[in-house]
Each structure stands twice: as C-alpha cells, then as structure tokens.
C-alpha cells in the first residue's frame, strides 16, 4: 500500500512519521498511568555486526520498521498534555503531522568510547557511556509536552547499540515489550520485502476508562505501606518544565550475576519446601536467594531490626476479572509487599526457603478488591493530595525492592535477516539514585539459552561479602559491576 509519509531514504532527517496517514486524536490516561513515575523507561540493545554492513542500511530498515509501528500505535508519536488543574487529568495528543525522533551517531570514531568487544568482555556496562548513547531527552524528567517515544542508533567499533525510551506515563514494562515486539517484526519484514499488520484489535480506551474509577461498592483503601501526601511532593505531580537532574555520586553500584538454566533448576529445587502443596516459581526462588543472602551479609538483626519487608510490582492484566488483554498498552501494575523475619532470612541455607515462601505468599494473597480500593481512593482525593507508597519502607536499608523483567522478549526477538538477535539488553537507571535506600534487585529479560542476568544495588563491602559467599556462588556467576 502506498505510504503517505515523507520518504525515508536519507539519514539527514531523524524524524519518523507513520507509514500510513493517522487521524489526530486525544487519549485520556488512566489513574494507573498518571500515577506512574515521571521518568523514561529506557533500554539498550547490543548487536555484533560485520563491518561490511553499512550503518546507513541498518538505520534505514529500523526507521522504516518504526514507521510501520507508528501506524499501528499512533500514540507513540504523541505528546503529553494537561486537560485541567486536576493532576489526574492528563492526555496524549497526536497531531496531524505527528512524528518521533530517531537519531543516530557514529561512535566508532570516538576515542573514549569502548569497542564492542571491550564492552562485551566487561559484561556490557552502560553507565560510563550512557550520556553518549541515549537520546538526550531521556536524561530529563517527563513533563507537560514530553513525547511518548524516542530512539537512537549508535555505531560502535565492531557492533551496534540501539537505545530507546518510552514515556512511563504511557507504558509499563509489559507495554515496552509489546512495542519492542512490533518493531522487531516490522523491521524483519522490511529486510525481507514483506509488509503485514501485527497488533491485535484492542480497545485501549475502554481499558483505560476501567482503570480510572473504582467499581460501585469498593471498600476504603487501608494499607500501612501507603500514605496520603501533598500532590506537589508525590509521583502524581507532572512538572510544567524539566529541572536538571543533579546530585552527589554515591558509592552504591549495580552488581550483576548470571544464573545458568541448570543452576536455576537446582536453585528452585533447593528453595522448595518439603511440603508439596507450597509450590514456588523460579523467580520466587531467585528473589528468595538474593533476599536471604543480602540479609545474611547485612546482619541487620544485630542492630535490633526484627523483620525485612519487600515491595515489588506485579502485572495485573490477567489477574483482574474480567482480565485485560495481555497486549494492552498502558500501566497495569499493582504494588504488593512481603514480610519475613530477619532471623529466618539470616539463617544460612534455611533463609533461601523462607524468603522464597514469603514472596510466593505475597503473590498468591493479591486481591482485586484491594486494587479497586486503591483506585477509589486515588480517584476521590482532592487535587492537592495523592496516595503513594510510604517512603520509610523504601528508605530502610534492611528492606528490599525488586522488578522482574524476565518475561520480556528482548533477547529472543528476531529483527530479521540483516540484524538477527541482539546479544545483550541493558537498562540505564543509575545506582546512585538508590543510595541509602532499600536494596534494589532487577531481573533482566531471559537469555536465549534460558539463563538469567540479575543486578542488585551494593556497596563495596556488600559486593565483596557476596563474592565470598559460598551459598550465592553455588548458583550464580559474577558478571560485572557498574554505576
């Protein structure tokens, strides 16, 4: 079908337009969307590449694939706008000539940028180069007028690094995975001379409306891990303009471990209870291991603390009744908490089982009625108030938070005959932003061989203690550390 968009035959124009005309539209965001952090969700993809593959050709096929994605998801070319003084009244506006920026840069000629092989040997740390590889706008907070999507392709010595950012107001990690899936499929089609449509027919508007009000009869929301705060001091606040991000660099860093498929199987077996009715998942076992080992290292019970709490998001799409479509684009996460006695977590090998069971119990005890109660409170508060997680839980160093991205398809997507599969996925949140807080764990997308990479915020002392920990070393191989 002929394209109505401007031609995509040059690298001089970094604008990407939908490859088919789209109608102007305004989409109101849900309560779950407007309460999302005002940040960018950014990813880095690394590809090895042959020097004979022209950089211009790679950029071209990715750009044309992205143009097709915009035709299926026009909101990606939109911008954030406010409807009224109500902080919950936020929209995505798509104009007739809407486009996104997909920039590019040849870093292979920049002396202080490591080669692809050097990055690979170091475990693909990105913090030292992120200011060069990321689109500039993703280094700023989300504000009124911010775009929804942006990307950049970087040429390295011996490889490629593509970075892209999705506005968190529009997308949780499941939504990021869906956009990524569509981009890979369309790019593969461009390489092969095909064209198709891949996004299922989904009424995103009705789902957002459902996530904006509580059903009749919803109970009051009562959770000690949440508190009502002034809107201006909460994550509900959407700034009118971006302030520069500043702060002192702290010694906190990310430490990465790799778990092979075989070791994950062993870990799950070792973390399972002798009671056959107390089933756990592999992720339960993995988080239970890290929760118990960092607790063992810190020995916070010696300082008088009795319990450790964990806060983590879960994808609620399929947990709701009726369920939401798994490919729905938006924020549909609920925060749940787990609690475990430090005496159990610090108890050697037994801590693994205790931690895994606490995680599984928290997941199975999730209730839709509580989620709906939160919606009711979030919808009914006056404009100057917001309901947010209690900061004391996130600041207590004996506690932990984690995000599980293992179900993301990043490492298993085929980008076509000219690009193939990426070799590595990385995220760019600086560890220093979590200095002095609860330990943070992020489970990266599953590797193609079935293994997992996991990062955890650590001090120098904690890193060394974990490197010397025979329990952790039984299951994991240390990969690298970065800021």
Secondary structure, 3 states (H helix, E strand, C coil): CCCCCCCCCCCCCCEEECCCCCCCEEEECCHHHHCCCCCEEEEEEEEECCCCCCHHHHHHHHHHHHHHHHHHCHHHHCEEEECCCCCCCEEEEECCCCEEEEEEEECCCCCCCCCHHHHHHCCCCCCCCHHHHCCHHHHCCCECCCECEEEEEEEECCEEEEEEEEECCCCCHHHHHHHHHHHHHHHHHHHHCCCCCCCCCCCHHHHHHHCCCCCCCCCCCCCCCEEEEEHHHCCCCCECCCCCCCCCCCCCEEEEEEECHHHHHHHHHHHCCCCCCCCCCHHHHHHHHHHHHHHHHHCHHHHCCCEEEEEEEEECCCCCCCCCCCCCCCCCEEEEEEEEEHHHHCCCCHHHHHHHHHHHHHHHCCCHHHHHHHHHHHHHCCCCEEEEECHHHHHCCCCEEEEECCCCCHHHCCCCCCCCCCCEEECCCCHHHHCCCCEEEEECCCCCCCCEEEEEEECHHHHHHHHCCHHHHHHCEEEEEEC
